[in-house]
């Protein structure tokens, strides 16, 4: 059974961490800016981990099965976001969140009912899977103290890029859907994150292939 409460809890945690980073941005210049930037990097790393964890929720039972079959591991001990995504690729290649927008002025009608039309965001001005993996590596560098014999980690560049990084994450998740496919149906978890003082909301839509029955 897909685990909706766990998914929503992940989105709540993620929003709290995004809000914290938004507050930290006010302290990313000045004498102690390095500490604020390192804290932001730590929160970003956790946000990426939460996105990875949330991807497990629609098919948690399959993830648990594959992890155990692979090396007798308990999936509840997993923490590496990159490894989680690689495992999810084997289970459900289309697992990554799909950002969408409501098409302005378009209304669909079926069986006398009207609804708004949604369109996938195709300009890739969001945290794509490729950007996810690069960011995961990038922020990982700031989780440890600087080695005095190693070149600069690029903290100044990270400061300049941070607002865009946050914008990409928000664009990915503000309105997104997750696909859950079975033999004769397709479900969509359609999520609206809302503002910081609102809880994420989910609408579950299902299309059924009647010809398969």
VOMAR-889597 format. One record per residue (C-alpha): residue in one letter; y, z, x; residue number from 1. Coordinates in steps of 0.05 Angstrom, whole numbers. Layout:
BEGIN
{A {Y Z X} NUM}
...
This chain:
BEGIN
{X {0 0 0} 1}
{X {67 -20 30} 2}
{X {106 43 46} 3}
{X {175 36 14} 4}
{X {200 108 24} 5}
{X {186 104 99} 6}
{X {225 38 103} 7}
{X {285 68 66} 8}
{X {283 130 111} 9}
{X {286 85 172} 10}
{X {347 50 144} 11}
{X {381 117 130} 12}
{X {368 140 202} 13}
{X {394 74 228} 14}
{X {459 79 189} 15}
{X {473 149 215} 16}
{X {464 125 287} 17}
{X {509 64 275} 18}
{X {562 110 246} 19}
{X {557 154 308} 20}
{X {567 94 354} 21}
{X {628 73 313} 22}
{X {657 142 328} 23}
{X {638 138 401} 24}
{X {676 72 410} 25}
{X {740 112 405} 26}
{X {721 147 470} 27}
{X {698 88 512} 28}
{X {761 85 553} 29}
{X {790 138 598} 30}
{X {764 189 647} 31}
{X {699 205 612} 32}
{X {685 137 581} 33}
{X {619 129 619} 34}
{X {589 187 580} 35}
{X {609 157 513} 36}
{X {581 89 533} 37}
{X {516 119 557} 38}
{X {510 157 492} 39}
{X {523 93 453} 40}
{X {468 58 494} 41}
{X {420 114 478} 42}
{X {435 107 403} 43}
{X {427 31 407} 44}
{X {359 39 439} 45}
{X {338 85 383} 46}
{X {365 37 331} 47}
{X {322 -19 360} 48}
{X {262 28 359} 49}
{X {277 44 285} 50}
{X {279 -31 269} 51}
{X {211 -38 302} 52}
{X {183 22 265} 53}
{X {209 -3 199} 54}
{X {173 -69 209} 55}
{X {107 -31 207} 56}
{X {119 -3 137} 57}
{X {101 -65 96} 58}
{X {32 -69 130} 59}
{X {22 -1 162} 60}
{X {-53 0 147} 61}
{X {-63 -65 185} 62}
{X {-21 -41 243} 63}
{X {-61 23 247} 64}
{X {-127 -16 246} 65}
{X {-107 -65 300} 66}
{X {-79 -12 346} 67}
{X {-144 28 341} 68}
{X {-188 -34 351} 69}
{X {-148 -55 412} 70}
{X {-152 8 454} 71}
{X {-171 66 407} 72}
{X {-98 86 404} 73}
{X {-64 126 349} 74}
{X {-7 83 324} 75}
{X {33 146 310} 76}
{X {42 154 385} 77}
{X {75 86 393} 78}
{X {147 85 416} 79}
{X {158 21 456} 80}
{X {196 -26 410} 81}
{X {177 -88 450} 82}
{X {102 -71 446} 83}
{X {108 -57 371} 84}
{X {139 -126 359} 85}
{X {85 -160 400} 86}
{X {32 -125 357} 87}
{X {69 -144 294} 88}
{X {68 -217 317} 89}
{X {-7 -215 312} 90}
{X {-7 -185 242} 91}
{X {52 -217 208} 92}
{X {92 -268 248} 93}
{X {148 -268 197} 94}
{X {158 -193 199} 95}
{X {228 -193 228} 96}
{X {284 -177 178} 97}
{X {317 -238 147} 98}
{X {392 -231 135} 99}
{X {420 -264 73} 100}
{X {484 -272 34} 101}
{X {500 -283 -39} 102}
{X {521 -354 -52} 103}
{X {591 -354 -80} 104}
{X {595 -381 -151} 105}
{X {521 -399 -156} 106}
{X {480 -371 -213} 107}
{X {406 -384 -226} 108}
{X {378 -382 -296} 109}
{X {305 -375 -318} 110}
{X {275 -355 -384} 111}
{X {344 -340 -411} 112}
{X {361 -293 -354} 113}
{X {415 -305 -303} 114}
{X {417 -280 -232} 115}
{X {456 -290 -168} 116}
{X {431 -340 -116} 117}
{X {418 -316 -45} 118}
{X {419 -358 18} 119}
{X {392 -342 87} 120}
{X {443 -335 142} 121}
{X {430 -393 189} 122}
{X {487 -389 239} 123}
{X {451 -336 280} 124}
{X {513 -294 284} 125}
{X {469 -232 279} 126}
{X {417 -194 319} 127}
{X {364 -247 326} 128}
{X {295 -231 353} 129}
{X {315 -260 420} 130}
{X {379 -218 422} 131}
{X {338 -157 402} 132}
{X {293 -164 462} 133}
{X {350 -176 511} 134}
{X {389 -116 483} 135}
{X {328 -71 487} 136}
{X {323 -85 562} 137}
{X {398 -81 573} 138}
{X {409 -13 542} 139}
{X {347 15 575} 140}
{X {383 12 642} 141}
{X {433 64 618} 142}
{X {381 116 598} 143}
{X {375 141 670} 144}
{X {423 167 722} 145}
{X {451 115 770} 146}
{X {415 104 835} 147}
{X {470 107 887} 148}
{X {437 52 928} 149}
{X {432 4 868} 150}
{X {486 -45 846} 151}
{X {529 -31 785} 152}
{X {491 -34 719} 153}
{X {547 -70 684} 154}
{X {577 -13 644} 155}
{X {645 -48 639} 156}
{X {613 -110 610} 157}
{X {574 -67 561} 158}
{X {639 -34 538} 159}
{X {669 -103 524} 160}
{X {606 -127 487} 161}
{X {594 -64 446} 162}
{X {636 -83 385} 163}
{X {600 -151 380} 164}
{X {532 -117 388} 165}
{X {547 -71 330} 166}
{X {572 -129 288} 167}
{X {507 -167 302} 168}
{X {465 -108 280} 169}
{X {505 -98 216} 170}
{X {501 -173 200} 171}
{X {426 -170 208} 172}
{X {416 -111 162} 173}
{X {474 -106 113} 174}
{X {436 -152 65} 175}
{X {365 -169 88} 176}
{X {297 -182 61} 177}
{X {226 -171 86} 178}
{X {169 -216 65} 179}
{X {101 -188 43} 180}
{X {49 -242 30} 181}
{X {-19 -237 -2} 182}
{X {-70 -289 -24} 183}
{X {-34 -308 -88} 184}
{X {34 -274 -87} 185}
{X {97 -264 -45} 186}
{X {138 -201 -49} 187}
{X {208 -192 -21} 188}
{X {238 -125 -3} 189}
{X {311 -140 -13} 190}
{X {354 -86 19} 191}
{X {428 -72 13} 192}
{X {451 -22 65} 193}
{X {518 -3 32} 194}
{X {574 35 64} 195}
{X {564 96 108} 196}
{X {571 143 49} 197}
{X {519 105 7} 198}
{X {444 105 11} 199}
{X {408 40 24} 200}
{X {381 7 -39} 201}
{X {319 -37 -47} 202}
{X {301 -88 -99} 203}
{X {228 -112 -99} 204}
{X {218 -183 -123} 205}
{X {151 -217 -131} 206}
{X {131 -290 -140} 207}
{X {60 -301 -166} 208}
{X {20 -365 -157} 209}
{X {-10 -371 -227} 210}
{X {-52 -431 -207} 211}
{X {-93 -385 -162} 212}
{X {-116 -342 -220} 213}
